[in-house]
């Protein structure tokens, strides 16, 4: 699960980039769980532990039903990152959202 299926760039009124969002899709629960773990580990190494965490990225938990989700949020005074692994019912999605605040 290395390729990004979709990417969004958000600009403010002045045309300044303030957010990047990516979505990766797979039908393999183990792949989305591993990608969630790798992404959050990289953020933990660079930014410290998450400020909020919810759900479990364990494959058995994510596979247990539609809309099961694991979330890690990293919030700072001028920056927010949110990583989510979600069971969509017909596959799995890893979303990453990185936002700066001016």
N, C-alpha and C positions, 0 to 999 in steps of 0.2 A: 504494500500500500504506500507507494512512494509518489505517485503522480497526483497532482491537484486537478480535480475535475472542473472546478469553478473558482474564480477569484474576483472579488469586488474591491474597488478602490473608492473611497468616499472623500469628497473635497468639501471644504467649507465655502462660505459666500465669497471669499477672496481667492478661491481656487487653490488653497493650500491643502495638501493631503493630510487627513487626520485619522483615517481608519483603513485597515486592510482586513478582509475576511476571506477565508478559503474554505472549501468544502471538498472532502474526499469521500468517495462512495465505494462500498465493497459488499459482497454477499457473504463474506467470511468473518464471523465474529472474532476469531482469534487474531485476524489481521487488524481489525479496528481496535481491539483491546491492546495489542502490542504497539500500535501507532500512538494511541492515547498515552500509554506508559512512557514511550520514548520521548514524546513531545513534552509531557509534563516534567520528565527528568531533566531535559535540556533547560526548561524554564527554571526549575528548582536550582540548578547549578549556577545559573546566571542572575536570578532575581530573588532567590530564597524560596521558602515554602509558600504555598498558596494562602491567601487570606481567607478563602472559603472553599470548601470541598463538599460535594454532595454525591450520593450514589456510589456505585461500585463499578469498576471497569473489568471485573472478573468476567471472563467469557460466559460462564454459566449464568451469571446474573443478567448480563446484557441480553442473552438469548432467551431469557425466561418470559419475555412478552414485549409486545409493541410499546414503544415510548419509554422503555427502560433506559436510563441515562446516567452517565457519570460526568461530573462537571468539576473543573478546577478553575478558580478565579484568582488572579493576581492583581491587586489594586494598590496603586500608589497615588501620590498627590497629583501627578500629571500623566498617568499612564494606567491602562487597564488591559489585561489579557484574559480571555476566557477560552478554555478548551473543553469541548464536549464530545463524548462518544454516545451515539443514540441509536437505538433499535427503531427503525422506521416501519417495521412490520413486513416490509418486502426487501429488506437489506439493512445495512448499517452505514452510518455517516459519522465522519470525524469533522467537526467544525472548529476553526481557529479564528478568533477575533482579536485584533490588536488596535487599540484606540489611544490617541494622545489627547490631552485636554490643555487648552491654552488659557 
